[in-house]
Amino acid sequence: MAVVFDRPKALIDVPFHYCPGCTHGIVHRLVAEAIDELGIEGRTVGIAPVGCSVMAYDYFACDMIEAAHGRAPAVATGVKRSDPDNLIVFTYQGDGDLASIGTAETVHAAARNENITVIFINNAIYGMTGGQMAPTSLPGQVTQTSPYGRDPKACGYPVKICEMLSELEGPEYLERVTVNSVANVRKAKKAIKKAFQNQIEGKGFSLIEVISSCPTNWGMTPKDALKWIDDHMIPYYPLGVYKDRTGGIDKFAKKEDK
Ligand SMILES: Cc1ncc(C[n+]2csc(CCOP(=O)(O)OP(=O)(O)O)c2C)c(N)n1
């Protein structure tokens, strides 16, 4: 009988601990599929810091390192530079991790065009710690620490990572995707695979921002959470390629051409 669906080899056969409807599991699968398809399992190292994906080392069948909260790009830099021609290094980070406590590490790894792959899970909330406001929480979004909705006057505006990093000359590839429909999952897969392929080809820093759902802390059913992504997250965080130096989407290249 033909096998039409199977677990990627780069995922260990254990149940995830994630809440029902959380999209971390989908993204884990896409990363694992990319590792399988590119044939890099034996030389891939993942870095997962603190957040709901803190136990990613139990799920990926490759070497995994636990970084302190926010520090994954710095750890990834050290690992990658120790064996740059062989190792394929990815980080897997939440928005509290990457866009708050780890902002400096993110910005400087991108500015250095460090040859690593960053998977950035933007679920607009601090999931693991119980639903506090994140740097990416939307204006008006109700969280445990903004019970009347995020007020930009008191809490500032969300940090748009792809837009911000696209202002740097360094990074090779920045794309924002989501996984709230089959079509969007397919596009996310393509972007994630490209982010790994870029590293294999030595092109440099690739970051894929995945707009994700957190039904538990958003206080919604899994289905409503996927719709909330369409209705609220995507208008604020438009999907698309923000930089692709080799593909010609690069404002610095345009400036030089003129
Ligand atoms: C240095 C440090 N500060 C704070 C914490 C507490 N902490 C653990 S996880 C987390 C937030 C994680 O949120 P996010 O990165 O968005 O990932 P998610 O859980 O939503 O997937 C925080 C603040 C910590 N573990 N270490």
The ligand as an SDF file (V2000), in Angstrom:
LIG
                    3D

 26 27  0  0  0  0  0  0  0  0999 V2000
   15.7970   35.5010   31.8630 C   0  0  0  0  0  0  0  0  0  0  0  0
   14.3640   35.0290   31.9520 C   0  0  0  0  0  0  0  0  0  0  0  0
   13.3750   35.9520   32.0670 N   0  0  0  0  0  0  0  0  0  0  0  0
   12.0890   35.5640   32.1000 C   0  0  0  0  0  0  0  0  0  0  0  0
   11.7600   34.2500   32.0670 C   0  0  0  0  0  0  0  0  0  0  0  0
   10.3070   33.8390   32.1560 C   0  0  0  0  0  0  0  0  0  0  0  0
    9.7430   33.3980   30.8910 N   0  0  0  0  0  0  0  0  0  0  0  0
    9.7520   32.1120   30.5450 C   0  0  0  0  0  0  0  0  0  0  0  0
    8.9580   31.8430   29.1100 S   0  0  0  0  0  0  0  0  0  0  0  0
    8.5840   33.4670   28.9300 C   0  0  0  0  0  0  0  0  0  0  0  0
    7.7670   33.9880   27.7850 C   0  0  0  0  0  0  0  0  0  0  0  0
    7.7610   33.1130   26.6060 C   0  0  0  0  0  0  0  0  0  0  0  0
    6.9530   33.6610   25.6160 O   0  0  0  0  0  0  0  0  0  0  0  0
    7.2900   33.5210   24.0870 P   0  0  0  0  0  0  0  0  0  0  0  0
    8.7410   33.6910   23.8670 O   0  0  0  0  0  0  0  0  0  0  0  0
    6.3950   34.4440   23.3340 O   0  0  0  0  0  0  0  0  0  0  0  0
    6.9700   32.0000   23.7300 O   0  0  0  0  0  0  0  0  0  0  0  0
    5.6160   31.1640   23.8470 P   0  0  0  0  0  0  0  0  0  0  0  0
    5.6240   30.6040   25.2270 O   0  0  0  0  0  0  0  0  0  0  0  0
    4.4540   32.0780   23.5800 O   0  0  0  0  0  0  0  0  0  0  0  0
    5.7310   30.0950   22.7890 O   0  0  0  0  0  0  0  0  0  0  0  0
    9.0860   34.1960   30.0070 C   0  0  0  0  0  0  0  0  0  0  0  0
    8.9060   35.6470   30.1870 C   0  0  0  0  0  0  0  0  0  0  0  0
   12.8110   33.3180   31.9630 C   0  0  0  0  0  0  0  0  0  0  0  0
   12.5840   31.9910   31.8830 N   0  0  0  0  0  0  0  0  0  0  0  0
   14.0950   33.7290   31.9120 N   0  0  0  0  0  0  0  0  0  0  0  0
  1  2  1  0
  2  3  1  0
  2 26  2  0
  3  4  2  0
  4  5  1  0
  5  6  1  0
  5 24  2  0
  6  7  1  0
  7  8  2  0
  7 22  1  0
  8  9  1  0
  9 10  1  0
 10 11  1  0
 10 22  2  0
 11 12  1  0
 12 13  1  0
 13 14  1  0
 14 15  2  0
 14 16  1  0
 14 17  1  0
 17 18  1  0
 18 19  2  0
 18 20  1  0
 18 21  1  0
 22 23  1  0
 24 25  1  0
 24 26  1  0
M  CHG  1   7   1
M  END
$$$$
